[in-house]
Amino acid sequence: MILRSERKRNRRAAFTLMEMLVVVAIIVALAGIGTYYLLPMLTSSQRDAAHISADTLSKAVFAYKVKHHTWPDSLVQMTQPDNKGPALLEPNDLKDPWGTEFQYDKAGAMNQGRRPDIYTIDPSDGTKVGNWPEQR
């Protein structure tokens, strides 16, 4: 009688394949649900980071105007040192969270001509994200 009891205990010592498949299915389902709810937050945070970067670039453009008494012709112009001092920006500062370069419009149509527009295009929906105040 004792031998039979030990055999049953030994036979039940490991998980069955079905139990393992159920656990893996639960983990996959939880990961899928988490991705579904967290992905829009990632997009929103990238858009916020792009807006903050555009504001920071706008401040650097204003510093350039104070130093040179004119708006720069392009953002790349601010990455090069000149006879009035070192460069205001690094080349990596000109990239948005999606890895593309910020666009620069010296006329500033979205800012009513008061300052240049600095913007990028959100690849998820194609909207412009920039340094104008209406986005806040």
N, C-alpha and C positions, 0 to 999 in steps of 0.2 A: 504494500500500500504506500509506503514511503517513496518508493521509486517512481510510481505514477505521479505523485504530487510534484516531485522534482522535475520530471519531464514537462509537465504543463507549465511550470514556472520558467524553465529554460526556453520553451517554445514562445512564450509571450514576452521575452526580454527585449525585443527590438520592435521598431515601428513597422507597420505594413506599408506597402506601396500606396495603397489608397489613402492612408492617413497622411503620408508625405505629400501626395498630390492635392489634398484638401488644404493643407497648410500653405503650399506654394500658390494655390489659386486665391486664397485669402490675401496673401502678401501682394500679389499682382493686382488684385482688385483695389486694395488700399492705396497702392502706388498710383494707379490710374485715376482714382478719385482725387488724390492729393495734387496730381499734375493738373487736372481739370480746374481746380480751384486756385492753384498758385500761379499758373501761367499768365492770367490777366494781371496779376500783381506785378509780375516781372516786366510786362509791357508798360504798365503804368510807371514803375520805378525808372525804367529806361527813358521814358518821356520826361519825367521830372528831372533826371540827371542831365538830359539834353537842354532843358530850359535853364537850369542853373549854369551849365557850361556856356550857353549863349549869353547869359547875363554877365558872367565873368569876362568873356571875350569883349563884351560891350564896354566894360570898365577899362580893359586894356586899350581899346580903340580910343576911348576918351583920354586916357593918359598919353597916347600917341599924339592926339590933337593938341593937348596942352603943351607938349614938348616941341612939336613941329608947326603948330598954328594952322594945320590943315588935317582933314581926315585922310587916312591911308587909302591908297588905290586898291589894295587887296589885303587880305589877312596874312598872306605869305610875306608881304613887305615888313610885317612886324616881327618876323622870326629872324631877320638879318640885322646884325649890328651896324651902326652908322657912326658918323663923326660926332653925334650928340649923345652917345652912350651905348650901352649894351642892348641886345635884343629884348623886347618885352615878353615874347612868348617862345616856347619850345615848339618844334614842328608837331609833336604829339598832342599839344594843346588844341590843335585845329581839328581834331577828330571827334566825332560824336560817339555816343555809346554803341552805335551799330557799326563803327569802324570807317564811316565815310567822312569826308571833310565838310566843315560848315560852309554854307554859302554866304556871300557878302554882297549887299546891295548898298552902295554909297549914297544913293538918292533917298533911301529910307521911307518908302511909301507906307509901310505898315506903322511907322513911328511918326507919321505926318511930317516928314522931312526934318525933324528936330535932331535925329541921329541916324546913323546907318543901321540897316536891318542886318542882323546876323541870325541865320536860321538853318535848319536841316529838315529833311523829310522823314517822317516816321514810316518805315517800310511796312508796318502792320496794317495801316489804313490810309497812307498817303497824305496825311495832314502835315502842315508846316508847323514846326515847333521853333519858336524864336524868342527874341529879346523884347517883344512888344508887350505892353501891360495888359491887354485884353485877355490873355491866356490865364491869368491868375484866378 
